[in-house]
């Protein structure tokens, strides 16, 4: 079974879960293209890194989710990343040999998440992102970062069984 990014559910709200994510590392790449094509365009690069295309020729376990954020929507630029295993140490990590792949430490954060199933389309993502942002606003929480699309299943998973999420960082309501 594929390791999934850990988080703690700290609250249930109408329309979303409030979660705390620990510090983690992502291997990411920037791509230009359509929303739907960004995952495909980035996949080979990122799989190359975890498959051993790095300075230590070391394989890294595949984890879930694969995350995608818009970098510049008007130009069709996206950042797609693989969340690294929970015990992945950035300081000891092998550097990517592909100049288009980078490792990035992501600090712990509180986020609102809305889970949905179905196809990986722009329309479905936008619809769920609108719902999540409206629910977050109704709950009186402050959005502190861009929403991201999280995909948990491989492409051969039937569309109706796929786990997808829209996740948006929010200010920690307890601070």
Buried (B, 14 or more C-beta within 10 A) or exposed (E): EEBEBEBEEEBEBEBBBBBBBEEBBBBBBBBEBEBEEBBBBBBEBBEBBBBEBBEEEEEBEBBBBBBBBBBEEEEBBBBBBBBBBBEBEEEEBBEBBBEBBBBEEBEEBBBBBBBBBBEBEEEBBEEBBEBBBEBBEEBEBEBEEEBBBBBBBEEEEEBEEBBBBBBBBBEBEEE
